[in-house]
Amino acid sequence: MRRGGFVHSFAPGLATLFSYRARWLPKDLVAGLVLTALLVPQGMAYAELAGLPAITGLYTSILCLVGYALFGPSRILVLGPDSSLGPMIAATILPLVVANGDPQRAIALASVLALMTGTITVLAGVGRLGFVADLISKPTMIGYMNGLALTILVGQLPKLFGFSAEGEGFVGEVVGFVHGVAIGETVPAALAIGAGGLILIVTFQRVLPKVPAVLVVVVLSIVAVGLFDLGERGVALVGVLPQGFPPLTIPDVELSDLALLLAGALGIALVSLADTISTASAFAARTGQVVDGSKEMIGIGAANIAAGLFQGFPVSTSGSRTAVAEQSGAKSQVTGLVGAIAITLILLLAPGLLRNLPQPTLAAVVIAASISLADIPGTLRLYRVRRTEFSLSVAAFVGVVVLGVLPGILVAVALSIGNVFRRAWWPYQTVLGRVPGISGFHDVRSYPNAERLRGCVIFRFDGPVFFANARTFREQIQELARSEPSPKWIVVAAEPITDVDTTAADMLHDLDLDLNANGVSLVFAEMKDPVRHKIDRYGLTRTIDPSHFFPTLEVAVAAFLKETGAEWGQGAAKETD
């Protein structure tokens, strides 16, 4: 492979930088500076959400932006600390941190978590395993995000009210918050600045979406701290950030921690990939680009590895920050590089710039983000159009709230896979009939007055026949064979059947013998060639008459009419359940 081809395949961002157009620079500079105003407060807030010092959110933002700019395929996708990953990171590392908290150990654990997440996604990308992001269906993802939104909101309420509360799990946090409010721990000034900031953010996002609401609230809250001396009124402030850029650091953790971190890394990688690929697809569709899931995996993996080597934590894509970059005119990942440089300059030259930023304001930023995670309209739509998927969504929601964030993602994946298996185990099946004036044969459920051929039942099974549903197929055929008047032929409209495994083949062998003993023939029409070849290899044509395989339903019906002289009528066969 030529060097240029190698760079384009494994470092598409770098390839884009090599072909950068000078006329893009003014727009990328402006978009990068606008993005910085959003990245700084959100990065700090989401770091604290993950149970880490606020400064690590800035370290993470810098390095993940650089990593994705070099290895990511999307021109405008923005990565960084994410509200959906924060609780997952905290749930993974906090149980491993010693009593009373050890910030350095927490940072080391989070960095290893980022390295593991990055390695998993890079290896999956190299192996072209982008399909793993499809393991979570949309209904279960909606439920998971709704549960995550509620969990985040409840966890941030004490900080919004100006106090801290202890509690394990969702119920424990609710009890701790209510108890704190009941005994008078609320700091009025903190609640005023936090709640006011939250109201402003939500209002601006809905009424004036193009206004950088987070930046406006951050500036106003810092001004309010100076005007009203809120620090002396009990409002916790961020304080002066450590000056300087973090050195390249290989995190030091115990080997016994790695197995526990791996479980969290797998869950974080799955959520991050699903979020990244869906967001990338949405923005790429606007410009006619095509998303390469495997390259996205390598890009996000590189971003996580870069963050992990400089005291950072796992990252994901941000739809809101990407939208801000797009609205600001971003043309390439130079926008992200400008943001990384701007944050670095703040750390080197002005670490005290945000010292008067109130902690309740950061809580308001996180709560506003949690509200955006929730999809109530999507949940209501599921309730209206498909109750089964609504139930899956609710189950995923309950899994997050009751069991916790990490078990919740396992519940979501299990529910998605279980739903796939359920559909394969019990696919749609029906009887077909003839509708006057419409060519072909049609579902009698859709056309209750369809004519049915006396002595012949046309049955359609919409799925592969394999070990899990072989009994279902057999029972449906046997029930049709017992219908009145008794059929002579049962014609299987086999076009939807994409596979027949050995278990199903043995079932068909026994089924055909049973039907023949009762004077009923099992007939197939429109069977796909690959499936027919398997039928031949299994030796089923020694049992099932080879002449009972027809290329179309019309030919099969014509053969039956020629053999029996039957007539069309209504109500001649029983509809399947």
Order of alpha helices (4+ residues) and beta strands (2+ residues): alpha-alpha-alpha-alpha-beta-alpha-alpha-alpha-alpha-alpha-alpha-alpha-alpha-beta-alpha-alpha-alpha-alpha-alpha-alpha-beta-beta-beta-beta-alpha-beta-alpha-beta-alpha-beta-alpha-beta
